[in-house]
Amino acid sequence: MEFTTDLSALDWLPGVLIDKPRPSPLLLRHLLPDGFSGYYSLLPVVGIIPDFPFDLVKPEKTSIQQLNQNATIWTQYGVHTPGRKPVYQPTTFQALAARFRLPYTYRLFHDLPWRKAGFNTLSEQTQGQLASLLDELAPAVKLNLYVEDAVRWGPQVHEVLPTGEEVV
């Protein structure tokens, strides 16, 4: 992978995000310039706790009885429990949409009931998929990489990406 200090590829951002009327629904393809030969998107790997009683966990209810029930269930499954990690079985966002009777659209990530805590993104598997994708692409093509929510990717991505001194 060759590193460059040419950041002109970012010149499209202000015009795309500010100067144009926003289509409805706003999709990722509306924000990307036409100037690149290919685009890749990587969703995080998601996992679900098998047999988690989602119907019994109601984080929006604040009665003492409901809070105690939530805490009991979370403790039983290792959620929010020091020294224990929940056992997540990998699944797909499409399966989560079906499980919670939500439309499988671009809004799904925001509409899922994350506060129930019976499913979560699996950072190690997601990092592995990102590393595999970069290993596959980096030797063959010039990459203009935009990482959303880069804090969650951890140190593994920084072994592949340039440092700030190399880019600026």
BELZISUL-V985282 format. One record per residue. N is the residue number from 1. RES is the residue in three letters. PSI is psi in whole degrees, -180 to 180 (none if undefined). OMEGA is omega as a letter, one per 30 degrees, with the letter a starting at -180 (* if undefined). D_CENTER is the distance of its C-alpha to the mean C-alpha in Angstrom with 1 decimal. Layout:
n->(N | N)
res->(RES | RES)
psi->(PSI | PSI)
omega->(OMEGA | OMEGA)
d_center->(D_CENTER | D_CENTER)
//
This chain:
n->(1 | 2 | 3 | 4 | 5 | 6 | 7 | 8 | 9 | 10 | 11 | 12 | 13 | 14 | 15 | 16 | 17 | 18 | 19 | 20 | 21 | 22 | 23 | 24 | 25 | 26 | 27 | 28 | 29 | 30 | 31 | 32 | 33 | 34 | 35 | 36 | 37 | 38 | 39 | 40 | 41 | 42 | 43 | 44 | 45 | 46 | 47 | 48 | 49 | 50 | 51 | 52 | 53 | 54 | 55 | 56 | 57 | 58 | 59 | 60 | 61 | 62 | 63 | 64 | 65 | 66 | 67 | 68 | 69 | 70 | 71 | 72 | 73 | 74 | 75 | 76 | 77 | 78 | 79 | 80 | 81 | 82 | 83 | 84 | 85 | 86 | 87 | 88 | 89 | 90 | 91 | 92 | 93 | 94 | 95 | 96 | 97 | 98 | 99 | 100 | 101 | 102 | 103 | 104 | 105 | 106 | 107 | 108 | 109 | 110 | 111 | 112 | 113 | 114 | 115 | 116 | 117 | 118 | 119 | 120 | 121 | 122 | 123 | 124 | 125 | 126 | 127 | 128 | 129 | 130 | 131 | 132 | 133 | 134 | 135 | 136 | 137 | 138 | 139 | 140 | 141 | 142 | 143 | 144 | 145 | 146 | 147 | 148 | 149 | 150 | 151 | 152 | 153 | 154 | 155 | 156 | 157 | 158 | 159 | 160 | 161 | 162 | 163 | 164 | 165 | 166 | 167 | 168)
res->(MET | GLU | PHE | THR | THR | ASP | LEU | SER | ALA | LEU | ASP | TRP | LEU | PRO | GLY | VAL | LEU | ILE | ASP | LYS | PRO | ARG | PRO | SER | PRO | LEU | LEU | LEU | ARG | HIS | LEU | LEU | PRO | ASP | GLY | PHE | SER | GLY | TYR | TYR | SER | LEU | LEU | PRO | VAL | VAL | GLY | ILE | ILE | PRO | ASP | PHE | PRO | PHE | ASP | LEU | VAL | LYS | PRO | GLU | LYS | THR | SER | ILE | GLN | GLN | LEU | ASN | GLN | ASN | ALA | THR | ILE | TRP | THR | GLN | TYR | GLY | VAL | HIS | THR | PRO | GLY | ARG | LYS | PRO | VAL | TYR | GLN | PRO | THR | THR | PHE | GLN | ALA | LEU | ALA | ALA | ARG | PHE | ARG | LEU | PRO | TYR | THR | TYR | ARG | LEU | PHE | HIS | ASP | LEU | PRO | TRP | ARG | LYS | ALA | GLY | PHE | ASN | THR | LEU | SER | GLU | GLN | THR | GLN | GLY | GLN | LEU | ALA | SER | LEU | LEU | ASP | GLU | LEU | ALA | PRO | ALA | VAL | LYS | LEU | ASN | LEU | TYR | VAL | GLU | ASP | ALA | VAL | ARG | TRP | GLY | PRO | GLN | VAL | HIS | GLU | VAL | LEU | PRO | THR | GLY | GLU | GLU | VAL | VAL)
psi->(131 | 136 | 146 | 155 | 0 | 107 | 20 | -21 | -21 | -7 | -23 | -21 | -55 | -42 | -38 | -40 | -25 | -47 | -16 | 148 | 143 | 123 | 159 | 122 | 150 | 118 | 160 | -38 | -22 | -20 | -11 | 140 | 163 | -1 | -1 | 155 | -21 | 157 | 142 | 138 | 137 | 113 | 150 | 151 | 137 | 146 | 155 | 146 | 118 | 140 | 20 | 131 | 74 | -36 | -23 | -19 | 121 | 83 | -20 | -19 | 134 | 19 | 153 | -43 | -45 | -40 | -42 | -41 | -45 | -48 | -40 | -46 | -46 | -41 | -43 | -37 | 5 | 15 | 134 | 31 | 116 | 136 | -4 | 143 | 136 | 152 | 105 | 135 | 125 | 140 | -166 | 161 | -32 | -40 | -38 | -39 | -44 | -42 | -41 | 11 | 49 | 150 | 141 | 83 | -178 | -18 | -9 | -46 | -36 | -25 | -15 | 147 | 69 | -33 | -17 | -25 | 20 | 1 | 160 | 166 | 147 | 99 | -39 | -44 | -38 | -42 | -40 | -42 | -41 | -46 | -42 | -43 | -45 | -39 | -37 | -41 | -40 | -45 | -24 | -28 | 159 | 124 | 134 | 101 | 128 | 116 | 118 | 136 | 48 | -24 | -35 | -12 | -21 | -176 | -23 | -38 | -28 | -13 | -23 | -37 | 155 | 159 | 169 | -37 | -31 | -24 | -43 | none)
omega->(l | l | a | l | l | a | a | l | l | a | a | a | a | a | a | a | a | a | a | l | a | l | l | g | l | a | a | a | l | a | a | l | a | a | a | a | a | l | l | l | a | l | l | l | a | l | a | l | a | l | l | a | a | a | a | a | a | a | a | l | a | l | l | l | a | l | l | l | l | a | l | a | l | l | l | a | l | l | a | a | l | l | l | l | l | l | a | l | a | l | l | l | l | l | l | l | l | a | a | l | l | l | l | a | l | a | a | a | a | a | a | l | a | a | l | l | l | l | a | l | a | a | a | l | l | l | l | l | l | l | l | l | l | l | a | a | a | a | a | a | l | a | l | a | l | a | l | l | a | a | a | a | l | a | a | a | a | l | a | a | l | l | l | a | a | a | a | *)
d_center->(24.8 | 26.8 | 25.7 | 27.0 | 27.7 | 27.8 | 25.0 | 26.6 | 23.7 | 22.1 | 25.2 | 23.7 | 21.1 | 23.7 | 25.4 | 22.5 | 21.0 | 24.4 | 27.3 | 26.4 | 26.5 | 23.2 | 23.3 | 22.4 | 19.9 | 18.1 | 16.0 | 14.1 | 17.4 | 19.4 | 17.9 | 18.4 | 21.9 | 24.1 | 25.2 | 23.0 | 23.8 | 20.4 | 16.8 | 13.9 | 10.3 | 7.9 | 5.4 | 4.2 | 7.6 | 8.6 | 12.0 | 14.8 | 18.0 | 20.8 | 23.4 | 21.6 | 23.8 | 21.3 | 24.4 | 26.0 | 23.3 | 23.6 | 22.0 | 23.3 | 26.9 | 28.5 | 31.7 | 32.8 | 33.0 | 29.4 | 28.0 | 30.1 | 28.9 | 25.2 | 26.0 | 28.1 | 25.5 | 22.7 | 25.3 | 26.3 | 22.9 | 22.1 | 19.6 | 20.3 | 23.2 | 24.2 | 24.9 | 23.1 | 19.7 | 18.8 | 19.0 | 16.0 | 16.7 | 14.1 | 13.7 | 12.1 | 10.6 | 14.1 | 15.8 | 14.1 | 15.2 | 18.6 | 18.8 | 18.4 | 20.3 | 17.8 | 17.8 | 15.3 | 14.6 | 12.2 | 12.5 | 11.4 | 8.1 | 10.5 | 13.4 | 12.5 | 14.7 | 12.5 | 15.7 | 17.4 | 15.5 | 16.4 | 12.9 | 9.9 | 7.0 | 9.2 | 8.9 | 12.1 | 11.6 | 8.4 | 10.7 | 13.4 | 12.0 | 11.4 | 14.8 | 16.4 | 15.3 | 16.7 | 19.7 | 20.4 | 20.2 | 21.5 | 25.1 | 25.6 | 24.3 | 24.0 | 20.3 | 19.2 | 15.8 | 13.5 | 10.5 | 8.3 | 7.7 | 9.9 | 11.1 | 8.5 | 9.5 | 13.0 | 16.4 | 16.0 | 14.6 | 17.6 | 20.0 | 19.1 | 18.6 | 21.7 | 22.6 | 23.2 | 26.9 | 26.4 | 24.6 | 26.6)
//
